[in-house]
Amino acid sequence: MRVTNGPASRKRRKRMLTAAKGFRMKRSKLYRYASDAVDHGRQYAYRDRRVKKRTFRYLWQIRINAAARTAGLTYSRFMEGLKAAKVALDRKVISDLAATDESAFAELVKIAKAALSAKPAATLAKA
């Protein structure tokens, strides 16, 4: 008697069609097209989990820069001052403070400016 792998194959195909739920037209009904669509979708999901981190960091930098410029500093000088003052806040938190709590962000600006003024001036010519 010939033994087939029918139940396992059906389960595999059913799982793929379930993953394609919500796709349009034959991409959700037919295994061949659903398989391609789900594979593509999973590649995009994998890639974009990493891209999302970049995008948010970029957004936080823009928010910090806008708030720092209204306080009279550029983004790079502000971050340099915070680093010199050993402030251990990440960009996400600083961005949130810049957007929601102006007084707290003003304190950070003061700390950064104080650290920048206390920092020894770097020599322009190294030779």
C-alpha positions in Angstrom: 0.0 0.0 0.0 1.3 3.4 -1.0 1.8 5.8 2.0 1.3 9.5 1.2 2.2 12.5 3.3 -1.3 14.0 2.8 -2.1 15.1 6.3 1.2 16.9 6.8 1.0 18.5 3.4 -2.5 19.7 4.0 -1.5 21.1 7.4 1.4 22.9 5.9 -0.7 24.4 3.1 -3.5 25.3 5.6 -0.9 27.1 7.8 0.3 29.2 4.8 -3.3 30.1 3.8 -4.0 31.1 7.4 -0.9 33.4 7.4 -2.2 35.0 4.1 -5.5 35.9 5.8 -6.3 39.5 4.9 -4.5 39.5 1.6 -6.5 40.4 -1.4 -7.9 38.1 -4.2 -5.9 34.9 -5.1 -3.1 35.9 -2.7 -5.4 34.7 0.1 -7.2 31.8 -1.6 -4.6 29.9 -3.7 -1.6 28.2 -2.1 0.9 29.1 -4.8 0.2 32.8 -4.7 -0.4 32.9 -0.9 3.0 31.3 -0.3 4.8 33.9 -2.4 2.9 36.7 -0.8 3.6 35.5 2.8 7.3 34.9 2.0 7.6 38.5 0.7 5.7 39.9 3.6 7.9 38.1 6.1 11.0 39.4 4.4 9.7 43.0 4.6 8.8 42.4 8.3 12.3 41.2 9.1 13.9 44.1 7.3 11.6 46.7 8.7 12.0 45.7 12.3 15.6 47.0 11.8 14.6 50.0 9.7 12.1 51.1 12.4 14.9 51.6 14.8 16.8 53.8 12.4 13.6 55.8 11.6 12.9 56.5 15.2 16.4 57.5 16.0 16.3 60.0 13.1 13.0 61.4 14.4 14.4 61.8 17.9 17.4 63.7 16.5 15.1 66.0 14.6 13.1 66.8 17.7 16.1 67.3 19.9 17.7 69.6 17.2 14.6 71.7 16.9 14.3 72.2 20.7 18.1 72.8 21.1 18.1 75.4 18.4 15.4 77.4 20.1 17.6 77.3 23.2 20.6 78.6 21.2 22.5 75.4 20.6 22.9 73.0 17.7 22.2 69.3 18.1 25.8 68.3 18.0 26.9 70.9 20.6 24.0 70.0 22.8 24.8 66.3 22.7 28.5 67.0 23.2 27.7 69.1 26.3 25.5 66.3 27.7 28.2 63.8 27.1 30.8 66.0 28.8 28.4 66.4 31.8 28.0 62.6 31.9 24.2 62.8 31.5 23.1 59.2 30.9 19.8 59.9 29.1 19.2 58.4 25.7 17.8 60.2 22.7 14.4 58.8 23.1 14.0 60.3 26.6 15.6 63.6 25.7 13.3 63.8 22.6 10.2 63.1 24.8 11.4 65.9 27.3 11.9 68.3 24.4 8.4 67.6 23.1 6.4 67.5 26.4 8.4 69.2 29.2 10.1 72.4 28.2 11.3 73.3 31.7 13.1 69.9 32.1 14.6 70.3 28.7 15.8 73.8 29.6 17.6 72.3 32.6 19.3 69.9 30.3 20.4 72.8 28.1 21.8 74.6 31.1 23.7 71.5 32.1 25.0 71.1 28.6 26.1 74.7 28.3 27.8 74.6 31.7 29.7 71.4 30.7 30.7 73.0 27.3 32.1 76.1 29.0 34.0 74.1 31.6 35.5 71.9 28.8 39.0 72.9 27.8 39.2 74.4 24.4 40.7 72.0 21.9 43.7 73.3 20.0 43.0 74.1 16.3 46.3 73.0 15.0 47.7 69.7 16.2 51.1 70.1 14.7 
